[in-house]
């Protein structure tokens, strides 16, 4: 702890400016993880020189100085060589001072709840009660057991105070405890007030969404029109729908944007829980068109060409007693209208050959 404070004083003496003490703590931890203690002065000199030039070349996925958040992994870090055109030189944490490393790692993965492994708890400003995380608060305070008038949820950005799980010190939101010096979460986002020791989730903060997500930043992209992050495989193939994720699931009515359950993006651009989509397919097994149709726009949720071919064969064996009756239909897939011969089972679109149609 004394070495930590000494290094922090060196950093402040170097002339660096920070919006708060928590941001300064984050940088000290990062520099400790990136170099041996005896090389701290050199690393500090290089950092300050780069900082004053306005070019932060240290490759951290998120820094407290620039984005108000920090992603720290004290098991293994990468140090950017500022003198070799951003070539990396990796150093393991065994090069970090043992006392500092032991303090940062103390109690790791031993505290937390069903939602997060972390070494702190939060005080909810709405009800002034202490919970392991905001999800624990919402499950307790927004359940059907609570009077409807008193039900409420805790917005992640409103958390102001945290309590260290090791020493019990209550303090403002920060990554390192001001009392015992323990790192309260390997992953820490100052914007979302998020702590998590389980970095295998590959958490990252999306500035477009304004919240933290999991799965690795390199595996997702933010679509500004849809207003959310999608898998990189959909970057050039998904249909954009304004605010696609900013609505409730059409099956279970849970708000999709902040849902912790997997979400599927349908070919039409609408979104739905993966679990709900599977349940819909199971419950609508007797109605082919409903089973594989978007519950919002009725377009097919997958390639149905093979199914339409089989339906062609089945309908060819069924005699039709209404040969002279014609009806107008609208295709749910391509939007075309056409006039076709009436059939008791289904009507086929004359443009795209789909049976996903409705009579108009």
Residue pairs with C-beta under 8 A, 6 or more apart in sequence:
1 103
1 180
1 181
3 37
3 97
3 99
3 100
4 28
4 32
4 100
4 103
4 176
4 181
7 28
7 31
7 32
7 40
8 24
8 25
8 28
10 40
10 41
10 44
11 24
11 27
11 28
11 31
11 44
12 24
14 44
14 45
14 48
15 48
16 24
16 27
16 48
16 51
18 24
18 27
18 64
18 65
19 68
21 174
22 64
22 172
22 173
22 174
22 175
22 176
22 190
23 64
23 65
23 68
23 190
25 174
25 175
25 176
26 63
26 64
26 70
26 72
26 175
26 176
26 188
26 190
27 47
27 63
27 64
27 65
29 72
29 74
29 104
29 175
29 176
29 183
30 58
30 60
30 63
30 70
30 72
30 77
31 40
31 43
31 44
31 47
32 40
32 96
32 97
32 100
33 72
33 73
33 74
33 77
33 93
33 96
34 43
34 58
34 77
34 78
34 79
34 91
35 42
35 43
35 79
35 91
35 95
36 91
36 95
36 96
36 97
37 96
37 97
37 100
43 79
46 82
47 58
50 56
50 57
50 58
50 82
51 65
56 63
56 65
56 66
57 80
57 82
57 86
58 79
58 80
58 82
59 78
59 80
59 86
59 88
60 70
60 71
61 71
61 204
61 217
62 69
62 70
62 71
62 189
62 204
62 205
63 69
63 70
64 70
64 190
67 191
67 205
67 207
68 190
68 191
69 188
69 189
69 190
69 191
69 192
69 205
70 175
70 188
70 189
70 190
71 187
71 188
71 189
71 199
71 203
71 204
71 205
72 175
72 183
72 186
72 187
72 188
73 186
73 187
73 199
74 93
74 96
74 101
74 104
74 105
74 183
74 186
75 93
75 186
76 90
76 92
76 93
77 90
77 91
77 93
78 88
78 89
78 90
79 88
79 89
79 90
79 91
80 86
80 87
80 88
81 87
81 88
81 89
93 101
103 180
103 181
103 182
104 176
104 181
104 182
104 183
105 183
106 166
106 180
106 182
107 119
107 165
107 166
107 182
108 117
108 119
108 186
108 197
109 117
109 197
109 198
110 119
111 117
111 118
111 119
111 120
111 165
111 166
112 118
112 119
112 132
112 133
112 197
113 132
113 133
113 135
113 136
114 136
115 132
115 133
115 135
115 136
115 260
116 132
116 133
116 185
116 194
116 195
116 196
116 197
116 198
117 196
117 197
117 198
118 132
118 133
118 165
118 184
118 185
118 195
118 196
118 197
119 164
119 165
119 166
119 182
119 183
119 184
119 185
119 195
119 197
120 162
120 163
120 164
120 165
120 177
120 184
120 185
120 195
121 130
121 131
121 132
121 133
121 162
121 163
121 165
122 130
122 131
122 132
122 133
122 134
122 137
122 159
122 161
122 162
122 163
122 193
123 129
123 130
123 159
123 160
123 161
123 162
123 163
123 170
124 130
124 131
124 134
124 137
124 141
124 154
124 159
125 154
125 158
125 159
125 160
125 161
126 141
126 152
126 154
126 158
127 137
127 141
127 152
129 137
130 163
131 137
131 140
134 153
134 154
134 155
134 156
134 159
135 260
137 153
137 154
138 153
138 154
140 146
141 150
141 151
141 152
141 153
141 154
142 151
142 152
142 153
143 151
156 192
156 193
156 194
156 211
157 191
157 192
157 193
159 173
159 193
160 172
160 173
161 170
161 171
161 172
161 173
162 170
162 171
162 172
162 173
162 174
162 184
162 193
162 195
163 169
163 170
163 171
164 170
164 171
164 177
164 179
164 180
164 182
164 184
165 184
166 177
166 180
166 182
167 177
167 179
167 180
167 182
169 177
169 178
169 179
169 180
171 177
171 178
171 179
173 190
173 193
174 184
175 183
175 184
175 185
175 188
175 190
175 195
176 182
176 183
176 184
177 184
184 195
185 194
185 195
185 196
185 197
186 196
186 197
186 198
186 199
187 194
187 195
187 196
187 197
187 199
187 201
187 203
188 194
188 195
189 203
189 205
189 212
191 205
191 210
191 212
192 205
192 211
192 212
194 203
194 212
196 203
201 214
201 215
202 214
202 215
202 216
202 217
202 219
203 212
203 213
203 214
204 212
204 213
204 214
204 216
204 217
205 211
205 212
205 213
206 212
206 213
206 217
206 220
206 222
206 229
207 222
208 222
208 224
208 227
208 229
209 222
209 227
209 228
209 229
209 257
211 258
213 220
213 229
218 232
219 231
219 232
220 229
220 230
220 231
220 232
221 229
221 230
221 232
221 235
222 228
222 229
223 229
223 230
223 238
223 240
225 240
225 241
225 242
226 238
226 240
226 241
226 242
226 243
226 244
226 245
226 269
227 242
227 243
227 244
227 245
227 246
227 257
228 244
228 245
228 246
228 257
230 238
230 265
234 265
238 265
238 269
239 267
239 268
239 269
240 269
241 268
241 269
241 270
244 265
244 269
244 270
244 271
245 256
245 257
245 263
245 271
246 256
246 257
247 255
247 256
247 271
248 254
248 255
248 256
249 256
249 259
249 271
249 272
249 273
249 276
250 270
250 272
250 276
250 295
250 296
251 272
251 273
251 276
251 277
251 279
251 280
251 295
252 273
252 276
254 261
254 273
256 263
256 271
256 272
256 273
259 273
261 273
261 274
261 275
262 273
262 274
262 275
263 271
263 272
263 273
263 274
264 271
264 272
264 273
264 274
264 277
265 271
266 272
266 294
266 299
266 301
267 299
267 300
267 301
267 302
268 294
268 296
268 297
268 299
268 301
270 294
270 296
270 297
272 294
272 295
277 301
280 291
280 295
281 291
281 292
284 290
284 291
285 291
288 307
288 311
288 355
289 332
289 346
289 355
289 356
292 300
292 301
292 302
292 304
292 307
293 299
293 300
293 301
293 332
293 356
294 300
294 301
297 332
298 332
298 356
298 358
299 332
299 333
299 356
300 332
300 333
300 354
300 356
304 354
304 355
304 356
305 353
308 348
308 353
308 354
308 355
311 346
311 355
312 348
314 345
315 343
315 345
315 346
318 344
318 345
320 341
320 342
320 343
320 344
322 341
322 342
322 343
322 344
323 341
325 341
325 342
326 339
326 340
326 341
326 342
327 339
327 340
327 341
327 342
327 347
327 359
328 337
328 338
328 339
328 359
328 360
329 337
329 338
329 339
329 340
329 347
329 349
329 357
329 358
329 359
329 360
330 336
330 337
330 357
330 358
330 360
331 337
331 338
331 349
331 351
331 352
331 354
331 356
331 357
332 354
332 356
332 357
332 358
333 349
333 352
333 354
333 356
334 349
334 351
334 352
334 354
336 349
336 350
336 351
336 352
337 360
338 349
338 350
338 351
340 347
340 348
340 350
346 355
346 357
347 355
347 357
347 359
348 354
348 355
348 357
349 355
349 356
349 357
